[in-house]
C-alpha cells in the first residue's frame, strides 16, 4: 500500500482515539496535583483558584531487603500524597525529597551498611525542608504540610515546622507537621493486619509483610517477587539482608487496606490542623 495511504489511515486512527478519550488532544493541559508536572502559570492559576495548601512529601533512598527497590519511600509517598491532595481538593504536591538522614557514612551505621543507601546530615536535611517551605510561602501558599514515609526523621520535620511557625507568627502562613501519616502505617495498620491473621513477627518493622504489602498496593513493579520468601529464612539471616518480618506473606489487597487507612487519617489530620489556625 502506498505510504500516503498508510499515513491517511494512521491519522484517522489517531483522530478516533482522541475523540474517544484514549489519547490526549494536542495542547491539552495535564491534569493532576503534582507541581513538577505543571508550568509556573498553571501553579499561579491554581493558587488563584484556592489551592493554597501544598504538601511536601519526604521519602528516602534506603535498602529494603533483596526484594524491594531502594526508591520505595519516594514512590510510595508521592502516590499517597497525590491521593491525599485529591481528597483535600485544595492542595498541590511538591516534588519528593529523596535524600534524608539514613545513618552515619563512616563508619557506616543503620541503613548505610547496605549498598545504594544515601544519607545526608540532619542539618542539611532540615535546611532543604526549610528552604522548600519558605519558597512555597513566598509564592502564596498559606498552608505548608510536611509528611514523611520514613521514621528516622519525623522529629526533624516537627522541628522545622515549629521554627517556621515562629518565623511566620505575624503572617497568614502556617507549617503543619502531620505525624498521622507515618503513625497510621505503624500501630493502626499493624492492628488491621493482625485482624487478617498475621502476627507481629510476620508483620515486621522493615521490609516485612506490612511494608511490602504497601509497596504492592502502590507500585508492584518495585517488588522482586522471585525474592519473596515467607519461610525457611532464619530471623538472623533475614536481618543480615535488611529485613524484619516475612515479606512472602504480603499482598496488594493487604496493602490497599493500609493505603486507605493512611490516606484517610492524614487527610483528616490536615483538615484539623488547618482549621485550628482559623
ChimeraX attribute file (.defattr): number of C-alpha atoms within 10 A of each C-alpha:
attribute: neighborCount
match mode: 1-to-1
recipient: residues
	/A:1	5
	/A:2	6
	/A:3	8
	/A:4	9
	/A:5	10
	/A:6	11
	/A:7	11
	/A:8	10
	/A:9	12
	/A:10	12
	/A:11	12
	/A:12	12
	/A:13	12
	/A:14	15
	/A:15	14
	/A:16	13
	/A:17	14
	/A:18	14
	/A:19	12
	/A:20	10
	/A:21	10
	/A:22	10
	/A:23	12
	/A:24	14
	/A:25	13
	/A:26	7
	/A:27	6
	/A:28	7
	/A:29	11
	/A:30	12
	/A:31	8
	/A:32	13
	/A:33	23
	/A:34	22
	/A:35	15
	/A:36	13
	/A:37	15
	/A:38	16
	/A:39	12
	/A:40	11
	/A:41	9
	/A:42	14
	/A:43	19
	/A:44	14
	/A:45	12
	/A:46	17
	/A:47	20
	/A:48	11
	/A:49	10
	/A:50	12
	/A:51	22
	/A:52	20
	/A:53	27
	/A:54	26
	/A:55	27
	/A:56	25
	/A:57	26
	/A:58	27
	/A:59	25
	/A:60	27
	/A:61	23
	/A:62	28
	/A:63	26
	/A:64	25
	/A:65	22
	/A:66	17
	/A:67	21
	/A:68	23
	/A:69	19
	/A:70	20
	/A:71	18
	/A:72	25
	/A:73	24
	/A:74	23
	/A:75	20
	/A:76	22
	/A:77	24
	/A:78	24
	/A:79	16
	/A:80	20
	/A:81	29
	/A:82	22
	/A:83	19
	/A:84	24
	/A:85	22
	/A:86	16
	/A:87	14
	/A:88	16
	/A:89	13
	/A:90	16
	/A:91	26
	/A:92	26
	/A:93	25
	/A:94	24
	/A:95	16
	/A:96	21
	/A:97	21
	/A:98	17
	/A:99	20
	/A:100	24
	/A:101	24
	/A:102	25
	/A:103	20
	/A:104	15
	/A:105	16
	/A:106	8
	/A:107	8
	/A:108	12
	/A:109	12
	/A:110	14
	/A:111	21
	/A:112	20
	/A:113	19
	/A:114	17
	/A:115	10
	/A:116	14
	/A:117	21
	/A:118	20
	/A:119	20
	/A:120	14
	/A:121	14
	/A:122	14
	/A:123	10
	/A:124	13
	/A:125	19
	/A:126	20
	/A:127	12
	/A:128	14
	/A:129	20
	/A:130	18
	/A:131	11
	/A:132	17
	/A:133	25
	/A:134	16
	/A:135	12
	/A:136	20
	/A:137	21
	/A:138	11
	/A:139	12
	/A:140	16
	/A:141	22
	/A:142	20
	/A:143	24
	/A:144	25
	/A:145	23
	/A:146	24
	/A:147	23
	/A:148	26
	/A:149	24
	/A:150	20
	/A:151	12
	/A:152	13
	/A:153	20
	/A:154	19
	/A:155	12
	/A:156	17
	/A:157	22
	/A:158	19
	/A:159	15
	/A:160	21
	/A:161	24
	/A:162	16
	/A:163	13
	/A:164	19
	/A:165	16
	/A:166	11
	/A:167	12
	/A:168	15
	/A:169	10
	/A:170	8
	/A:171	9
	/A:172	13
	/A:173	22
	/A:174	24
	/A:175	28
	/A:176	22
	/A:177	24
	/A:178	22
	/A:179	20
	/A:180	20
	/A:181	26
	/A:182	18
	/A:183	17
	/A:184	20
	/A:185	18
	/A:186	17
	/A:187	11
	/A:188	13
	/A:189	22
	/A:190	21
	/A:191	14
	/A:192	16
	/A:193	22
	/A:194	13
	/A:195	10
	/A:196	10
	/A:197	8
	/A:198	19
	/A:199	15
	/A:200	16
	/A:201	13
	/A:202	22
	/A:203	26
	/A:204	20
	/A:205	17
	/A:206	19
	/A:207	27
	/A:208	27
	/A:209	31
	/A:210	30
	/A:211	26
	/A:212	32
	/A:213	28
	/A:214	25
	/A:215	27
	/A:216	22
	/A:217	19
	/A:218	21
	/A:219	15
	/A:220	16
	/A:221	11
	/A:222	17
	/A:223	19
	/A:224	12
	/A:225	14
	/A:226	9
	/A:227	13
	/A:228	20
	/A:229	15
	/A:230	15
	/A:231	12
	/A:232	8
	/A:233	11
	/A:234	9
	/A:235	15
	/A:236	11
	/A:237	12
	/A:238	19
	/A:239	14
	/A:240	13
	/A:241	15
	/A:242	19
	/A:243	22
	/A:244	24
	/A:245	24
	/A:246	28
	/A:247	28
	/A:248	19
	/A:249	19
	/A:250	27
	/A:251	18
	/A:252	18
	/A:253	13
	/A:254	21
	/A:255	23
	/A:256	17
	/A:257	16
	/A:258	25
	/A:259	24
	/A:260	16
	/A:261	18
	/A:262	23
	/A:263	21
	/A:264	17
	/A:265	17
	/A:266	23
	/A:267	21
	/A:268	14
	/A:269	18
	/A:270	24
	/A:271	11
	/A:272	11
	/A:273	17
	/A:274	17
	/A:275	9
	/A:276	8
	/A:277	10
	/A:278	6
